[in-house]
């Protein structure tokens, strides 16, 4: 690998894993009203790394290097702008003294403080004064370092719309009604559901990547698990069955990563995956969380999805999977979420318990067909069912539509191979 490629890969890795941590800590330093200043400092630190490492190479401790640069920039800004900018943080006056600046900045960058600040940031982004779509966009941008194009693809909308959502969210924050804190009581219960939704979307972005050429991005899924673990392990937050169910789902799905792609970076279907390569520790973690999640009678979407994944992860092989049990779970899921995506997934399972013809009929009877126009899995799923039904020409037409929709080169190549194979039949 060339030097520039290595540096670019290292900085991208740092951006994914450290951006949100540093932004959260600096937000505590500058105050929530100055959240954009915190983001600017991290961006500048990353740019400094790109410039300096291009000449000197990647340091032995790149994370420590980025943190040190960010710390120094924070202190310099506070000292330089102490009469120009209003800070609401109690920490700022300590940073203005050379006697206290270094120990204070080192303390707020400890592992525990970073975790606490990330938790505050998650709940701040999910404040009820911010609209639901803006909450998710703000969290993905601020805490997880997602670019606007990535968020727009995750939301199946335009970059302009995402940018407007971010502007609206930051405008609400600047009103002063949003505090950088973890809520308590009923406010905590209400906002936790939004937090879990954000983490679930982050996980799905990694599991079904919408950007770049990687079919799946392991590190994004691990990041979602890490953030969910921060939520569930905080002593001030009651360990809920819903959070545990989400973690169970994440662990089950991530356990199959090593078998989901082949040497060509193409997705491997569940039927053909080598189950010996599944991560048994992750599966056990999933089972442990699912066990806790089912101790109460409350059932959420995450409970059902996690149980579906548990069926797959614990089946001896593809043939012995309890497809009827999974179909029943999808029937229950539709009572909570009757979206076109859930109905499409149910149709796939229906093909396993019945026939491809019946599954195709179910798909054609889904009410909101307009939703599927820009939804790539609709075309690939329906094409597979048509292929099973020996309707190869129709399958090829659908895969050609999928080819035009996919932004991912690896997936495009995989679809092209399927088209070539079908044309030979």
Secondary structure, 3 states (H helix, E strand, C coil): CCHHHHHHHHHHHHHHHHHHHHHHHHHHHHCHHHHHHHHHHHHHHHHHHHHHHHHHCCCCCHHHHHHHHHHHHHHHHHHHCCCCCCCCCCCHHHHCCCCCHHHHHHHHCCHHHHHHHHHHHHHHHCCCCCCHHHHHHHHHHHCCCCCHHHHHHHHCCCHHHHHHHHHHHHHHHCCCCCCCCCCCHHHHHHHHHHHHHHHHHHHHHHHCCCCCCCCCCHHHHHHHHHHHHHHHHCCCCCCCHHHHHHHHHHHHHHHCHHHHECCCCCECCHHHCCHHHCCHHHHHHHHHHHHHHCCCCCCCHHHHHHHHHHHHHHCCCCCCCCHHHHHHHHHHHHHHCCCHHHHHHHHHHHHHHCCHHHHHHHHHCCCCHHHHHHCHHHHHHHHHHHHHCCCHHHHHHHHHHHHHHCCCHHHHHHHHHHHHHHHCC
